[in-house]
Amino acid sequence: MTGSLKTERLVSLDVFRGMTVAGMLLVNNPGTWSAIYPPLQHAPWHGWTPTDLIFPFFLFIVGITTELSLRVRRARGDDDQAILRQILRRGALIFLFGFLLSGFPFFTWSSSLDGASFGARVLDRIEHWRVMGVLQRIGLAYIVGGLLTWRTSVKQQVAILAALLLSYWALMTLVPVPDTGVPGRFVLDKPDQLLSAWLDRVVLGTNHLWVGGKTWDPEGLLSTLPAVGTMICGTFAGKWIGEQQRPLAERLAGLFAVGALAMMLGAIWHWVFPINKNIWTSSYVVFTAGIGAVSLATCMWLIDVQQLRRWTHPFVIYGTNPMLAFLGSGLMARCISSIWTWETQNGTRTSAQGFAFTTMFASWLPPREASFAYAVSFVALWYLILWAAWKRGFVLKV
């Protein structure tokens, strides 16, 4: 009975992770950024949309899998040093992969450097190489969260989580920002005037921040601290799921109840520290962890209790190879949208992505429908790629 529950649980987790990966590809690859359905866009600043759940779900899942993995490793007799090496090695590789993806193709391809030598293009790319990013944040959160939960008790972990979230709240709202002297609570609606933005500019430099922000980075240094909190929330879910001596119904009820409570607490905290993905506010951590717990419990209820599994296979394929999906789709998207371009007959330049979108979708569909159809096609293409990898038993692991 114990082995059966373990298998079912892992299938549920793969489905939940696969839905998150597929959702990431869907929202990251529209046909055009000028025509997107509102639920597939990030909230402009405060607030949230379904798209704003994808990244915290990733970190929540990292926490769950980390806890379950540590249980397995301890059960087979791995010592603390082996576990520590795994945490550091895996987190460093995730960060490195993200850092290299940020720099790809390692030279500036922009037409603004037409006529410049290849060496000058490489140098310009290095000078404007973004340091942080999605995978970089996941890698750092995995290392810090893993170390904080590695040898601590549940009570200590609760205290650590509370300290992280409350300290971040205090730093972002009470501490005067050095270059303006204004406490953050008065400028929470001004991205470039917050303490997190100031720290990123001082430590990383404006040339190495997200190009869309220029003076601030949504995956910056200070806001990575509460992201560690999201990972720790996932470890709590992993501990609860792993309590196999408890009936499955009891574990599901616990996930639903705690998830609903966390959503309510996050919504209340929003009144004084708004839910905001870009600065990963403490209310955002609590709120999205609650939705993550409820979403996972729903998957487990459908798959493990109701045995409704016919719909799960595509998401299992996505969920078993998330690193390949993330890196491969990111490299492909950058190649076809920015690097692979050519000059048209009227003298303008077009990208492979723009050509495919215009000829296959925009030529006969309204803008939003065409953009959405392109994104769905991109997700379907990557399902076929991941399916081929799955058939051959290839999984990109770190």
N, C-alpha and C positions, 0 to 999 in steps of 0.2 A: 504493500500500500504506500509506503514511504517513497519508493522509487517512482511509482506512478505519479504521485503528486509532484515530485521534482521535475519529471519530464513535462507534465502539463504546465507547470509554472514557467519553465524555460520557453515553451512554445508561446505562451501568452506574452512573455517579455520580448521575444523576437518579433511578434506581431506588433506590439506597442512601439518598439524601436523602428520596425520597418515602416509603420505609418508615419513616424516622425521623419525618417529619411526621405520618404516619398514626398511628404509635405514640404520639406526643405527644397527639393528639386523643383517642385511645382511653383513655389513663390519666388525662387531665385532666377527662374528662367522664363519670364514672359516674352511674348513676341516683341512687345514694345513697352517700355516703362511709362509711356504716356497714356496708355489705355489699360487699366487694371481694375478688376472688381475690388471694391473697398475691403472686403474681408481678407484679400490676398496682399494687402499693403500693411506695412508697419504703421502704428499710430504715429502721427506727426511729432508728438512729444509725450505729454502725460496721457495716461489711458492705455488701452490695449485692444488688439484685434486677435483673431485666431493665429495670424502669422507671428505675433509676439510670443506665442507659446512654444514655438518650435525649439529655439535655442535652450530655454530652461528645461524643456523635456529631455534634451540631450544630456545635460548635466545631471538631471534627476536620475536618468537611466545609468549614467556612469557611476553614481553613488550606489545604486542597487547592485549592479554587476560587480563592483569592487567588493562590497560586503559578501556577496555570494561566493566570489572567487577566493577571498581570504578564508572563508569557512572551509572550502574544498582543500586549499593548500595546507591549512592547519591540520585538517583531518588526515591528510596523507603524510604528515610528519615534517613539513618544511619548517626550518627554524626562522627566527626573527630576522636574521641577516639576509636570508634568501628572499623573504617577503619585502624587506626594505629595498634591496637591489631591484626587485621587479617594479616597485612603485616609482623609484627614481628613473629607471631605464625607460619604462613605458611612458611616463609623463614627458621626459626629455624628447623621446622620439615623436610624440604627438606634437609638441611645440615645434620641433625641427621641421616636420612635414608642413605645418601651417606656415612657418616662416619662409620656406622654400616656395610654397604655393603663392605667397604674397609677392615674391620677387620674380616669378616666372613671367616671361621667358628670359629674364636676366639682362635685358637691354630695353631701352625705351623705343617703342615702335611708333610713337606719335608723329604725325606729319609736321608738327612744329619743329622737329629736328631734321627735316629734309635737307640733304646735302651734308649732314654731319657724318663723321667717320663712325665705323662700328665701335671703336674704342670709346669715342665720346658718348655714344648711346649707352654703352655698358656703364660708364662712369656716372652718367645722369641717372640711370636706374638705381645704382647703389646709393646715390645721394638722396633719392626719394623712395627708398625701400621701406614700406610700412613694417614696423616691428611687431605690433600686436595684430590680433585677428581672432576668428572663431576657434580654430584649432589651437592657437596659442593659449587662449583663455582656458580651453578644456584641459590642455596639458598642465598648466599651472594650477588650476583648480583640483585636478586629479592628484598632483604631488602634494599640495598643501592639505587638501582634504584627507588624502590617504594617511599622511603623517599625523594629522590631528586625531584620526579615528583608529589608528593602527593598534595602539595599546592602551586606549582609554575606555572607561566604562560608559554605559549609556547616560548616566547622570552627568558625568564629565562632558560628554558630547553635547548634551542639552545645554549645559552652561557655556560651552564654547560657541555653540550656534547663537545663543542669546547675546553673548559678548560681541560677536562679529556684527550682528545686525544692529544692535543698539549703539555700538561704537561708530559704525558707519553712518547711522542716522545723526549722531551728534557731530561727527566731523563735517558732514555735508550741510548741516543746517545751522550749527552754532559757531563754528570756527570761522573767523574772518579770513577771506581769501587774501593772500599776501599782496598781490599787485593792485587790489582795490580797497582792501580794508573792510569790505562789506560781508557780513555773515551770509552763508549760503541760503538761508530760509527766505531772504528777500529777493533772491535772483534765481530761484529754482526753474523759472521759465526761460532762462538765458543760458544756453549750453556753454558758451565760451567764457562765462564769468564764474563758473563753479570751481570749487577746490579741486575736483577731479581733473578738470580741463587744465588748470594751472599746473598741476603736478605733471601731467603728460607733456606739456610744452617745455617744462624745465628739464625733465629727465630724458624724454625721448626726442624732443625737438619737433618743430612744426613740419619739417620735411618728411618726418617718419610717422605721421599720424594718418588716419583715414582721410582719403582725398575728398570725400564728401563733406567732412566736417572742417578740415583745414586747421582749426584751432582747438579741436577736441576730438576724442576718439571713443566710439561707443563700446569698444573692447579695451579700454584703457587700464592703467595700473591700479588705481584706487578702487574702481568699481569691480575689479576682479575679486576683492575681498568678500563682498556679499555673494558673488557667484560661487565661492567656496561653500557658502551657506546652502546654496541650492544643492550642491553635491552631497553635503552632509544630510540634508533632508532625504535624499535618495537612499543613503545608508540606513536611515531609520526604517524606510519602507522595506529595504532588503532584509533587515533583521526580522521584521514582522512576518514577511513572506516565508522566511526560512524556518519559522517555528512550526515544523511539520507535526509536532505532537498535538497541535491544536487542529480542530476540524477546519476544513477549507471554508465552510460557511462563516465560521467565526473570524477567520483572517480577512475574508472579503468584507464582512460587516465593519471590522476595525478600519480597513482602508477607506471605505466609504465615509464612515463617521469622522475620522481624523481629517480626511480630505475636505469634507464640508466645513468643519470647524476652521481649518486653515484658510479656506477661501473667505469665510466670514471675517476672520481676524485681519487678513490682508486688505479686505475692502474697508474695514474700519480704520486701519493704519493709513490708508489712502487719503483720509481727510487731512492729515497733518504731514505726510510724506508720500506724495502721489505715486501711484503705480507707474513705473517708467522703465522701459527696457533699456534705453540708451545710457542711463546712469545706474541701472540695475538696483533700484531702490529696495530697501528692506521690505517694504510692503509688497513689492513685486516678487521677491523671493518667497514670502509666505503664501501669497495668493496663487502663484503658478505652481508651487509645490502641492498645494491643495488640489488644483485641477489635475496635476499629474497623478496624484494618488487615486482620485476618482476615475480618471481615464484608464489607468492600469487595472483597477478593480473591475471596471466595466468589461475590459478585454478578458479578464480571468473568468468573470461570470458567464460571458457569452461562450467562451471556448471550453472552459473546464466544467462548468455546471450544466449549461444548456447544450453543450456539444455541437454548437453551430460553427463548423470548421471549413465549410466549402469556400468561404470568402477569404480565408486566411493565407492561402499559399503564396500569392504575389507579395504579401507583406513579410512573410517568412523569408522569402528570397532577398528582399531588401534588408531585412533585419539581421541576416547572418553575415552580411558583408558591408557594413556601414562605412568603413574606412575607404574601401575601393570606390563606393558610390560617391563619397564626399570628394576625394582627391580627383578621381577620374572625371566626374561631372564638372568640377571646377576648372580643370585643365582644358577640357573640351569647350566649355563655355567661353573661356578666355581666348582660345584659339579661333573659334568661329565668329566671335563678336568683335574682336579687336585686332588680331594678328593676321588672320587670313582675309585679306581684302584685295580688291582689284579695281581698276579704273573702268567706268562704264563708257558707252558711246558718247554720252553728253558731257563727258569730262569730269564727272563726280566720282567719288570712290564709294564702294559698297562693300559690306562684309558678307561672309558666307551666311551668317545668321540673318542679316537683313534681307539678303536675296531669297533665302528659303522662306522666311516669313511673308515677304511680299508676294511671291509667286504661288505659294502653296495655300496661304490662308487669307491674307489681306486683300487678295484680288477678288474674293467672292463673299467674304464675311464682314460684318460690321467690326469696328476697331476692337472693342472689348472681347467679343466672341472670337475674333481672329487671334488676339493675343493669348487668350485662355487656351484655345485649341493648340497653338504652338507649344505652350507649356505642358499640356497633357501629352502631346506627342514626344516631347523631350523626356518626360517621365516614363512613357512606354518604351522608348528606345533604350533607356538605361535599365528597364526591367529585363529586356532581352539580353543585354550585355551581362547583367548580374545572373540571369538564369543560365547563360552559357558557362559562366565561371562556377556556378553552383553545380552544374552537371559534371564538371571536371574536378570538383572538389577543391577549387582554389578559393581561399579566403585570405585577404590581406590583413595580417595581424601585426600588432606592435607589442 
